[in-house]
Structure formats: C-alpha cells, structure tokens
Amino acid sequence: MLTSECGWIRVFTAKQEGDGMEKEENEIAERLEAAAILLEKTVSLLEERVAAAAALTGEVERISATVEQSQRETELAAKLAAAERELGELRAASAAAVVNPLRRTVPAATSEMLAKHGIGEGPVDVRTLDAALAGLSLEQRIAVKSQLLRAGAIA
C-alpha cells in the first residue's frame, strides 16, 4: 500500500507541478500579450505623429519660404528703384556742375590777355585759345588752360 500511496502522491505532485507551470505559462503569455498590445499602440501613435509632422513641416516651410521670398523681392525692388532715382539725380547734378562750375572767375591777367586777342566772356574755342597763347611758354600755356578749365570757360 505504501507503494500505491507513493505513486499516487507522485501523480498528485506531478499534476500540481503541471498545473502550477500551466498557470505560470498562462500568466507569462497574458503579460506578453498585454505588452504586445501596448507596443502596437505606441508604434501606431508614433507613426501618426511622424506622418503629421512630415506633412506639416514640408508644406509650411514651402509656403513661408515663398511668402518671405516675395516680400524680400519687393523690398529689394523698392531699394533698387530708390538707388536708380538717386543715381539719376546725382548724374543730373554733376552734369549741371560741369555746365555751371562753382568757380567762374578767371585771373585778371588771363582775362586781359584773352581780351587783347579778341576772346571775351563765355566759352572759349580751343583752336582760338591755342592761337592766342602761341607767344607764351609751355608752362604758361598749361597754367592758363588749367585756370580756364577750372573756371569752365573752355568749350
């Protein structure tokens, strides 16, 4: 009887051990299943966020770059127009300065010498001036011509 009791105990113990292992396996399987579900949810949320970020970032950057570029182009066009207008005014002012130089006086000796040769007020023709200055030395001719240039009397 002792052997039959020992066999029965062994069967009972093996059955208990098998039931205990099944419970542990079931608990582990349930935990693994819950973890897999959480991982699937996390992955799907991450995919949604990545898709949303990619869609928003690309479109917004393109739109804002276009707006900024057109505003910048408008600003640059306005600056260019202002610079061209100012350049035109400066050219007109410099042309007027050449026609009407600041210094209009010629030294008295030069005026007298020109008057002797029949050259009066106003612009002087270069050929007539050369003929009038023929009796002077080279340095004196250069000095007279430079004075007339500064005074704006040479045409």
Secondary structure, DSSP 8 states (H G I E B T S, - for coil): -HHHHHHHHHHHHHHHHHHHHHHHHHHHHHHHHHHHHHHHHHHHHHHHHHHHHHHHHHHHHHHHHHHHHHHHHHHHHHHHHHHHHHHHHHHHHHHHHHHS-S-----HHHHHHHHHTT--SS-B-HHHHHHHTTTS-HHHHHHHHHHHHHHT-B-
